[in-house]
Amino acid sequence: MSAFAGQLVRELQLAGRARADVLNPVIFLLLAITLFALALEGKPEVLREHAAGILWVLVLLTNMLALDGMFRRDLDDGSLEQLLLSADAAIFALLGKLLVQWLVTGLLIVLLSPLLGMILNLPATVYPLLALVLLAGTPAVSFIGAIGAGLTAGARRGGALLALLILPLLVPVLIFGVSAVNRALEGEAPRAELYWLGAISLASLMAAPFATQAGLRITLEQ
Amino acid sequence: MVNTNPVIGLCLPEWVLPRDPFAPGFVTIAHPVPDPVQLSTSAPTLSPPEVHLLTADSITCIRDRRVVVSLARLTLAEGECIELRGANGSGKTTLLRALCGLLPCEGKVQCHVRIAFVGHRNGNAGLLTPIENLRWHRQLQDAPVDDEQLLDALARVGLLRAAGKPVQQLSQGQQRRLALARLLLSDAKVWLLDEPHAALDVAASALLDELLNTHCQEGGAVLVSSHAPLAVATRVIDLSTDDLSADHRSADSAQAAA
């Protein structure tokens, strides 16, 4: 467990020192959503109708941006091989790394969700539900995405490859996420969708460290 | 205790490991066992001194359909310091990485103890300070972190004044010294070092030799790849002249060690 705590602290320190890496994807999200709002200016009902889809697609793309560099620095400076050589501790260390990856993208998006809702012209009453849906769905995006990030860390133009690999796997999250936000907009509680999103997130939390480790091993063999 | 299942057993229990159906073969490294010496003392033997910490049998590393390294047998006994020589491209790095389980290879590698590996890349995050890096390495080993001990190690390698600076602001040699500090703190019995002398100045090279010597005297074992002759080496394996079939005892290096 000391490996988990140690990795958690290390990743938070790194995130604090490479703030641009954390902020750039989120700024991209805010900018892209604002562009949608500007493009559909004068048609607030159209914007509101498609808000859920726009939001979730952009959340996925933002995560692709953030995941792209997840392992690259560790690969370049050799700490990745040290991590993988650390016997049984590697899984716990990777778990810590995945959690911080979600903290600095997913959780940040959850915290910003009222602002995103405001730009998309959503009624203030759905903000809590919007945050809840994102809270349930974004972990799956980070954890499943990390598997692809591990596999593509050593590849040139890994970012494009990462999106090609991972976005198809995230379709269920997209479908349930959009459906949940739409249901919330209709004034219902999106209970089933929330259960599904939570289940996918938990399942990916279980599987992702192992799959990521396997992917990183393949990356290091190159 | 030996994990003979042909699956990389380095980081995970066997049941969670995915099998790669495409790989030609696997390195097998058993999980670290606290003290192999104690294990072996249960059976009384007449000639106890040779305790093999690492054994590799018929190792073949293939990259891009080319055999890079092929060794019939390589053993690393307690107290041994083997120097791995060879021209550029003769497969020193490949062999070291295969032995510690980072590269797949055909054959069998057995090691019951913890391995410390220092490669070309130092394994220190550039944005973190030396002390933070050392702390992380200790935690990865599930070892207790004692800041005083870390500072002592940094003082020993002459990095005490740089302890609070981000590693990326240090020179190549200083970053290499930090890797030495990691070795100093490590409780691994087997050290696999890939050209550790690179970028080190005279004083740091001397310190490294001293470290290797102490480690071997304390019952550890070292396999070092190097381009310069190593004073502390007890044995030399030359990958470019040996016909890549077996390791030989080199007379002059044995004399040097005596």
Chai-1 contact restraints between the chains, C-beta under 6 A:
chainA,res_idxA,chainB,res_idxB,connection_type,confidence,min_distance_angstrom,max_distance_angstrom,comment,restraint_id
A,S2,B,Q139,contact,1.0,0.0,6.0,A-B,restraint_1
A,S2,B,D142,contact,1.0,0.0,6.0,A-B,restraint_2
A,A3,B,Q139,contact,1.0,0.0,6.0,A-B,restraint_3
A,A3,B,L140,contact,1.0,0.0,6.0,A-B,restraint_4
A,G6,B,W136,contact,1.0,0.0,6.0,A-B,restraint_5
A,G6,B,Q139,contact,1.0,0.0,6.0,A-B,restraint_6
A,R10,B,W136,contact,1.0,0.0,6.0,A-B,restraint_7
A,L14,B,L127,contact,1.0,0.0,6.0,A-B,restraint_8
A,R17,B,L127,contact,1.0,0.0,6.0,A-B,restraint_9
A,D77,B,R121,contact,1.0,0.0,6.0,A-B,restraint_10
A,D77,B,A125,contact,1.0,0.0,6.0,A-B,restraint_11
A,D77,B,G126,contact,1.0,0.0,6.0,A-B,restraint_12
A,G78,B,G119,contact,1.0,0.0,6.0,A-B,restraint_13
A,G78,B,R121,contact,1.0,0.0,6.0,A-B,restraint_14
A,G78,B,N122,contact,1.0,0.0,6.0,A-B,restraint_15
A,G78,B,G123,contact,1.0,0.0,6.0,A-B,restraint_16
A,S79,B,G123,contact,1.0,0.0,6.0,A-B,restraint_17
A,S79,B,A125,contact,1.0,0.0,6.0,A-B,restraint_18
A,E81,B,L102,contact,1.0,0.0,6.0,A-B,restraint_19
A,Q82,B,G123,contact,1.0,0.0,6.0,A-B,restraint_20
A,L85,B,F117,contact,1.0,0.0,6.0,A-B,restraint_21
A,S86,B,L140,contact,1.0,0.0,6.0,A-B,restraint_22
A,A87,B,C11,contact,1.0,0.0,6.0,A-B,restraint_23
A,A87,B,P32,contact,1.0,0.0,6.0,A-B,restraint_24
A,A89,B,L140,contact,1.0,0.0,6.0,A-B,restraint_25
A,A89,B,D142,contact,1.0,0.0,6.0,A-B,restraint_26
A,A90,B,C11,contact,1.0,0.0,6.0,A-B,restraint_27
A,F210,B,V16,contact,1.0,0.0,6.0,A-B,restraint_28
A,A214,B,P18,contact,1.0,0.0,6.0,A-B,restraint_29
A,L220,B,L102,contact,1.0,0.0,6.0,A-B,restraint_30
A,E221,B,L103,contact,1.0,0.0,6.0,A-B,restraint_31
